[in-house]
Amino acid sequence: MDSKESEIKFPDQHEWGRKELDIAEVEMPGLMGIRKEYGPKKVLKGAKISGSLHMTIQTAVLIETLHELGAEVRWCSCNIYSTQDHAAAAIAHANTATVFAWKGETLEEYWDCTNKMLTWPGCDGPDVLVDDGGDATLLIHEGVKAERHFAKTGELPDPNSTENLEFKQVLRVIKEGLQAGHTEKWTKMANHLIGVSEETTTGVHRLNQMSAKGELLLRAINVNDSVTKQKFDNIYGCRHSLPDGIMRATDVMIAGKKCVILGYGDVGKGCAAAMKAQGARVVVTEIDPICALQALMEGFEVKRLESVVDTGDIFITTTGNKGIIMAHHMAQMKNNAIVGNIGHFDNEIDMAGLEGYPGIKDIEIKPQVNRYEFPDGHGIIVLAKGRLLNLGCATGHPSFVMSCSFANQALAQIDLWTNRETGKYEKGKVYILPKELDEKVAALHLPALGAELTELSKEQADYIDVPQSGPYKHQAYRY
């Protein structure tokens, strides 16, 4: 690794970043336990790991865990607003990874950073990939597709063939590579790559879709559906960081307000609980009758967006889907209604439609907080331009809950690397980590909270048909 290759914004913030890293390590017992167990063995020695995941203080602890386990690491953020510049500076200064990330990237810069993170000088590419949302995985697969088409027809991809601003940049990066003579870059990278561990619900959906169609070129581990990721990051992390982002962005009083949570999956459950705890009157929207019934059992109203669009004070999307709040919805909202997203992607809120609304005025209150004023004079406040508000307007999830998520990531990376020649994982398939590892991640965090586990007797274990040492639940159990 060469720290001089890193591209960051404020290298002089490295001391501040290191001080926060030192605090975060104490709050991340899962990763520190993995360092203690696997570090002396250097189980990742020889592995080249590329990561596309929010470049925060917590991610820095993951990066340095992978480094301590013997890996070489290149990293970029998976969101234009989520980088904490002092975290990037600390990693680049320590030379524990080569980093391409800063807060407030343009889309062009973002995809250039993703390209650089995947491009390893002197070899075909990374051995293993850490992905959050599937952007890096997408770029590789689209690159392979374009190279095959180019080899047959000589035709270059056309960025103007799509109206999607992100995909325009994907096609641009691939086109520029082909024009520079790199006609097999992505094909060689895909052939070389052992696999990917994916962090998010929507990213996993993408992997499963590609696998079902026979299009997935990699082995994949679904980290998102580990219980210690899904329930902890998605519920408890959002329960903490949603109100944090809203308060830092606006200082608005949440108590008494009508807060509309769009979606009641795990993320929505955490968000609704947080708003209820703050004294908000919470309304949930849902497509799923089971989730809708769960929301009702927790005391929330379940309505369609159209029923509450003109009376809500705060609107938060949590679905991981697209087209949830459209421009025509926002035009109907009350003056200074707050609109934000904490689902993974940036397409839940129709930002293109809002910014193209006839006569709209975009007034920046401060970075990542914008008031959009309609021609009649009323306006709405949009957080982080529709991207993750908890990372754009605050610092994301706290260290302890990210220790759970990232312990799963580290274990997945170890498993992919150490089983690269055993046949345990097949290309084109998506796997989840075994329940033994899920329970191990949880167990690593218990001592820090002073917990004492009760032990099963042999008779008790036999009675419920589980091993004395676990796993303690059958695979079909829903936590």
PyMOL commands that set and color helices and strands:
alter all, ss='L'
color gray80, all
select helices_A, chain A and resi 3-5+11-26+29-38+57-68+85-94+107-118+135-153+159-161+165-179+185-192+201-212+227-250+266-277+289-297+305-308+327-332+351-355+384-386+389-392+399-418+435-445+447-449+458-463
alter helices_A, ss='H'
color red, helices_A
select strands_A, chain A and resi 48-52+72-76+98-100+128-131+195-198+219-222+258-262+281-285+301-302+314-317+337-341+361-366+369-373+379-383+430-432
alter strands_A, ss='S'
color yellow, strands_A
deselect
rebuild
show_as cartoon
